[in-house]
Amino acid sequence: MLTLLFYIAAGFAEIAGCFAFWAWLRLDRSVWWLLPGLLSLTLFALILTRIDSDSAGRAYAAYGGVYITASLIWMRLFEGRSPDRWELIGAAICLCGAALILWGPRST
């Protein structure tokens, strides 16, 4: 359960950081948006290292599914756009893939 919380926190930290850059470059916001963006991306990297996995590659691969889902939630909450059914189905498939990567049976 803690792993899932770390993934969710990392996802929103990364999206917030990237959105700060988006706001600066695409929405004509102040250059000062970069400061919280950089801090948020640093927080993202620190949180992701807390994932309980025997390899960084596996942790990052599984994170991809969570990131996709968190991005759609961000789109809804902060951009006011609702994901369509195909985006929701795609996110569900990605989450299943992330779960398989993380918790699938491994040969010893």
PyMOL commands that set and color helices and strands:
alter all, ss='L'
color gray80, all
select helices_A, chain A and resi 2-26+31-48+56-79+85-103
alter helices_A, ss='H'
color red, helices_A
deselect
rebuild
show_as cartoon
